[in-house]
């Protein structure tokens, strides 16, 4: 609830106790709670009513808006900060979340880019809300990265979204594209009968565990020969996407587990959802 403190006034000097901040009516924990509620879609009016029920007086909707304005400024500063010119490895993905847009809560695609610079530093480069995952949206997303300073990437890791592939070829000439092996394996396994999934999955994943690309191709070839007639749709899917799923072998200096899938950004996505 609200606690009223009577502070003695000195005749020649002001006095503020060390345990409170002058002219600040809410402690940081309360501000954090208000901001978290706002992020989760609670309106300023509802936050005002909730504060009153908790015994916190005189928290108006306009004050809630003022508190969250500072949060919005921090977000905008993060989204517009300058980036380095080169990120050898870039992971991109998107998830759909409920967001506040012009006073309404709607579903939007949150596009995320995570990169490693030449010094090995990892960071979230961008999180951008878009109305969809169209090719035009991905082009806008990549162009924003360019405007913030990014000029070169060597390997981009993503799922097999056609919009991503098309924009990548046009906007990042000379870069390689790694199809996420996890998404790729799921696509293949969706074409395998349930009773055979366990055994086939064990054989399939061996392709991406090999020490080099020639060996991986050899393992894949054996699998194709053995299962081509039994699971024609699954094998066709494997043949069509295999080369794109093995691009990580061109960068032997990096742990292949990190650059062969989008697992790193999916962990970030889980934190966002949480």
Secondary structure, 3 states (H helix, E strand, C coil): CCCCCCCCCCCCCCCCCCCCCCCCCCCHHHHHHHHHHHHCCCCHHHHHHHHHHCCCCCCCHHHHHHHHHHHHHHHHHHHHCCCCCEEEEEEEEEEEEEEEECCEEEEEEEEEEEEECCCCCEEEEEEEEECCCCHHHHHHHHHHHHHCCCCEEEEEEECCCHHHHHHHHHHCCCCEEEECHHHHHHHHHCCCCHHHHHHHHHHHHHHHHCCCHHHHHHHHHHHHHHHCCCCHHHHHHHHHHHHHHCHHHHCCCCCHHHHCCCHHHHHHHHHHHC
